[in-house]
Amino acid sequence: MQRSSKICSFILLTIILNITAVDVGFAKPEKKKKLPNGTEIFWNRPDDIKSRDLFLGPGGAAMRPDLRKLTFIKEEKGGYSKKYRLRDAAGQVWVVKIGKEAQSETSAVRLLWGLGYQTEINYLVPLVTIPGKGTFQNARFELRPDHIDRADEWKWKRNPFLGTPEFQGLKIMMALINNWDLKDSNNQVLVVKGNNGTELRYIISDLGATFGHASTVPLFWRIMRSRNNPMKYARTKFLEKVKDERVKLRFGGKSRELMKDITVNDAEWLGSWLAQLSDRQLADAFRAANYTPAQVNLLVTAVRTRANELLNLRPSERIGQIR
């Protein structure tokens, strides 16, 4: 019996160490890519926030993929999910993500775009046949426009927007949607050339690890984390407490130190924008990802509850009672 217990303990330790090793990986030389001159954009004030269509998202009706004919280009390497590059009947190029992250990323993009953040253009296709690869449910189509170049990643700890309300708000949103995969390689600068000059749009290019759960206990979060799990998402705690005008969020992801400087003012800034999104708009963001009606209701309730918590941080004595 004792021997079996030791073997089980050894196996568990080995699994944890292996997962940790995979997560850390080998150090790679940092890529140095000089960005072109241009206007750096992170957030635009959404004066039309109450009328934004969170079902169609940032691409609207005009940019939807033309599924009458799809041409396989190649398989995309890297990342958690299987991805394929395709060309649609209109000649537009898309990166199609298959698997658990497709739904959660589709909704996350719509929520961020609704609040004024720069995002990708994506759509969720409930059922699609990819030539030579098979038929898949819930495939996320992400547009690759000809006029947009993808430059190097931007860094959470070093970027032009540090300390601004919109950057603080983005960090809070990452905790609100439980995006535990906060790493620089999931960020991207899009170079957009137009009649009014060049724009450098700072986006989060991978939002798949959202609307799930991650433990706040070191090591264990690597084996207990989940993505696209509405039930677990709805059951997780968001706010811990407020002390000396600092807000402690319940965040069980990478780069937890990013959440240490959140103030009440930061939280109220984001909460004031979230409050302007109607329940219908929130529901549209999740309907667009083909969640079931029951899942949509669960997710909308969870997001609205968290948004309300951001607006009700005072008096501080009440925060400790939030569950």
C-alpha atoms as one frame of an Amber mdcrd trajectory, in Angstrom:
protein
   0.000   0.000   0.000   2.775   2.375   0.942   4.675   1.423  -2.213   1.597
   2.194  -4.372   1.203   5.566  -2.675   4.817   6.478  -3.409   4.439   5.429
  -7.048   1.309   7.577  -7.442   3.062  10.545  -5.847   6.044  10.107  -8.162
   3.805   9.919 -11.228   1.902  13.052 -10.183   5.134  14.961  -9.577   6.466
  13.859 -12.965   3.314  15.060 -14.718   3.501  18.457 -13.024   7.181  18.869
 -13.858   6.594  17.882 -17.479   3.717  20.313 -17.843   5.818  23.040 -16.285
   8.701  22.262 -18.621   6.450  22.418 -21.672   4.924  25.678 -20.507   8.271
  27.336 -19.907  10.142  25.901 -22.870  13.599  26.874 -23.964  14.585  30.502
 -24.085  14.489  31.898 -27.599  16.343  34.932 -28.859  14.075  37.962 -28.709
  12.958  39.083 -32.135  13.849  42.650 -32.984  11.529  44.203 -35.544  11.414
  47.934 -35.951   7.888  49.214 -36.352   7.245  51.711 -39.146   6.244  55.253
 -38.318   2.553  55.608 -37.721  -0.232  56.509 -35.326  -0.325  54.089 -32.402
  -3.880  53.014 -31.594  -4.986  50.876 -28.690  -8.493  52.081 -27.884 -10.989
  54.396 -29.563 -13.749  56.052 -27.602 -16.899  54.119 -28.603 -19.374  56.984
 -28.877 -21.744  54.574 -30.655 -21.424  51.896 -27.975 -25.161  51.467 -27.402
 -25.760  50.774 -31.090 -22.789  48.507 -31.756 -23.732  45.167 -33.296 -22.001
  42.568 -31.130 -23.484  39.726 -33.149 -21.654  40.615 -36.370 -18.734  42.219
 -34.536 -15.972  44.450 -35.921 -16.331  43.163 -39.495 -20.061  43.747 -39.733
 -22.151  42.066 -42.402 -19.888  43.147 -45.258 -16.819  41.169 -44.193 -18.432
  37.791 -43.529 -16.712  34.868 -45.256 -18.182  33.696 -48.549 -18.529  29.964
 -47.948 -19.727  28.987 -51.412 -16.208  27.833 -52.231 -13.270  27.335 -49.895
  -9.713  26.691 -51.048  -7.201  25.140 -48.679  -3.882  27.026 -48.559  -1.920
  25.484 -45.711  -2.006  24.327 -42.125  -0.948  26.940 -39.574   1.650  25.779
 -37.053   1.866  26.538 -33.344  -0.630  27.224 -30.606  -3.115  25.099 -28.710
  -5.714  24.743 -31.468  -5.611  23.240 -34.944  -5.664  26.016 -37.551  -5.944
  26.139 -41.346  -5.411  28.979 -43.796  -8.148  29.168 -46.440  -9.343  31.389
 -49.277 -13.076  31.940 -49.645 -15.187  32.422 -52.786 -14.636  36.201 -52.630
 -10.861  35.770 -52.581 -10.440  36.744 -48.940  -7.910  34.837 -46.820  -8.895
  33.438 -43.421  -7.212  31.560 -40.601  -9.721  28.995 -39.369  -9.396  27.767
 -35.788 -10.891  24.413 -34.844 -11.620  23.198 -31.317 -12.608  24.513 -27.880
 -11.106  27.975 -28.321 -13.198  28.896 -31.367 -16.328  29.873 -29.456 -14.669
  31.662 -26.546 -12.409  33.709 -28.827 -15.311  34.781 -31.034 -17.182  36.176
 -28.028 -14.111  37.730 -26.393 -13.312  39.692 -29.557 -16.845  41.067 -29.684
 -16.825  42.219 -26.086 -13.480  43.996 -26.463 -14.509  45.584 -29.750 -17.781
  46.706 -28.213 -15.801  48.569 -25.546 -13.591  50.344 -28.088 -10.496  48.116
 -28.175  -8.686  47.188 -31.377  -9.327  43.577 -32.377  -9.153  41.040 -35.152
 -12.137  40.518 -37.461 -13.659  37.101 -36.889 -16.819  35.034 -37.276 -17.995
  31.678 -35.970 -19.199  29.209 -38.606 -21.311  26.480 -36.954 -20.523  23.827
 -39.576 -17.920  23.914 -42.341 -16.211  21.460 -44.676 -12.550  22.192 -45.325
 -11.318  20.591 -48.557  -9.099  17.614 -47.824  -9.407  18.026 -44.044 -12.966
  17.168 -43.109 -16.144  18.677 -41.692 -15.970  20.625 -38.437 -18.383  22.183
 -35.987 -17.866  25.671 -34.570 -14.972  26.926 -36.685 -13.650  30.413 -36.040
 -12.802  32.344 -39.230 -10.273  35.148 -38.664  -9.658  37.545 -41.547  -6.237
  38.267 -43.040  -6.829  41.429 -45.161  -4.354  42.251 -47.929  -3.870  45.830
 -46.715  -2.897  44.857 -43.167   0.601  43.661 -42.260   1.249  41.770 -39.045
   4.294  43.224 -37.279   5.984  42.053 -34.107   4.319  41.348 -30.783   3.776
  44.061 -28.182   4.626  43.501 -24.539   2.394  43.693 -21.499   5.136  45.270
 -19.398   6.545  47.597 -22.045   4.251  49.454 -24.426   3.195  53.065 -25.174
  -0.025  52.809 -23.153   1.219  51.824 -19.713  -0.718  53.486 -16.914  -3.513
  54.813 -19.103  -7.137  54.094 -18.124  -7.680  52.083 -21.291  -4.652  49.859
 -20.634  -5.686  49.328 -17.022  -9.162  48.591 -18.296  -7.854  45.950 -20.680
  -6.064  44.176 -17.848  -9.269  44.150 -15.826 -11.133  42.760 -18.835  -8.621
  39.910 -19.041  -9.511  38.986 -15.476 -13.223  39.522 -16.116 -13.268  37.031
 -19.015 -10.750  34.737 -17.264  -8.060  34.972 -19.922  -5.352  33.041 -18.053
  -2.981  32.905 -21.047  -1.506  36.397 -20.774   1.770  36.251 -22.656   3.432
  38.615 -25.097   3.371  36.103 -27.955  -0.449  36.376 -27.958  -0.207  40.094
 -28.746   0.252  41.675 -32.163   0.756  45.044 -33.799  -1.223  45.391 -37.024
   0.173  47.846 -39.578  -2.694  49.406 -41.508  -1.913  51.737 -44.393  -4.677
  54.039 -45.580  -5.406  57.406 -47.148  -4.848  59.144 -43.820  -1.470  57.539
 -43.175  -0.288  54.458 -41.314  -1.940  53.151 -38.169  -0.270  50.805 -35.709
  -3.093  48.894 -34.054  -2.236  47.096 -30.831  -4.386  43.994 -30.423  -4.535
  40.729 -28.507  -4.350  38.202 -31.330  -5.234  35.087 -29.312  -8.173  35.218
 -26.910  -9.043  31.529 -26.959  -8.137  30.718 -23.343 -11.153  32.608 -22.009
 -14.516  31.952 -20.323 -13.156  29.049 -18.315 -11.346  28.655 -15.011  -7.802
  28.669 -13.668  -6.683  27.948 -10.124  -4.874  30.692  -8.221  -2.650  28.063
  -6.584   0.828  27.941  -8.218   1.556  24.754 -10.202  -1.997  23.456  -9.848
  -3.375  26.042 -12.259  -1.504  24.303 -15.059  -3.430  21.073 -14.615  -6.775
  22.490 -13.445  -7.256  25.293 -15.957 -10.020  25.215 -18.547 -11.159  27.255
 -21.504 -14.616  27.726 -23.014 -16.413  26.228 -20.026 -19.415  28.476 -19.239
 -20.394  26.587 -16.102 -16.944  26.819 -14.511 -16.601  30.424 -15.646 -19.870
  31.413 -13.994 -18.824  29.781 -10.725 -15.476  31.546 -10.397 -14.958  34.543
  -8.169 -13.936  37.854  -9.747 -13.299  40.414  -7.002 -11.423  39.696  -3.786
 -11.278  42.981  -1.890 -10.404  46.647  -1.936  -7.685  48.042   0.281  -6.205
  51.532   0.195  -7.913  52.243  -3.149  -6.337  49.139  -4.684  -8.550  46.441
  -6.157  -7.523  42.831  -5.778  -8.894  40.632  -8.541  -9.200  36.863  -8.420
  -6.886  36.069 -11.343  -5.350  32.635 -11.800  -3.336  33.117 -14.956   0.084
  33.956 -16.304   1.622  37.348 -15.522  -0.394  37.781 -12.315   1.820  40.683
 -11.325   0.032  42.761 -13.980  -3.021  42.818 -11.737  -1.270  44.317  -8.702
  -1.714  47.999  -9.606  -5.443  48.114 -10.329  -7.150  51.054  -8.618 -10.774
  51.769  -7.832 -10.709  54.493 -10.480  -9.464  51.989 -13.067 -12.247  49.559
 -12.197 -14.924  52.245 -12.277 -13.661  53.490 -15.648 -14.132  50.070 -17.221
 -17.364  49.449 -15.342 -18.839  52.668 -16.702 -18.302  51.461 -20.267 -19.530
  47.943 -19.609 -22.686  49.387 -18.066 -23.542  50.959 -21.429 -23.683  47.580
 -23.160 -27.205  46.200 -22.946 -28.024  42.638 -21.983 -29.114  42.162 -25.598
 -25.684  43.211 -26.831 -23.972  40.878 -24.361 -26.241  38.043 -25.473 -25.413
  38.796 -29.123 -21.695  38.435 -28.380 -22.318  34.891 -27.168 -25.012  33.998
 -29.707 -22.472  34.871 -32.394 -20.285  32.050 -31.034 -23.107  29.480 -31.303
 -23.538  28.937 -27.573 -26.800  27.320 -26.526 -29.559  29.579 -25.130 -28.871
  28.236 -21.642 -25.140  28.947 -22.000 -25.858  32.432 -23.347 -27.991  33.243
 -20.306 -25.345  31.864 -17.965 -22.541  33.861 -19.597 -24.514  37.100 -19.830
 -25.470  36.882 -16.159 -21.847  36.250 -15.152 -20.485  39.150 -17.228 -23.197
  41.536 -16.050 -22.604  40.567 -12.416 -18.887  41.228 -12.757 -19.515  44.532
 -14.524 -21.827  45.634 -11.708 -19.206  44.689  -9.138 -16.804  47.134 -10.768
 -19.299  49.940 -10.242 -20.039  49.068  -6.607 -16.601  49.054  -5.027 -17.422
  51.619  -2.344 -17.726  51.371   0.574 -14.725  49.064   0.739 -16.232  47.086
   3.609 -18.674  45.487   1.167 -16.045  44.025  -1.118 -15.079  41.297   1.284
 -18.667  40.034   1.121 -18.769  39.599  -2.668 -18.931  35.986  -3.769
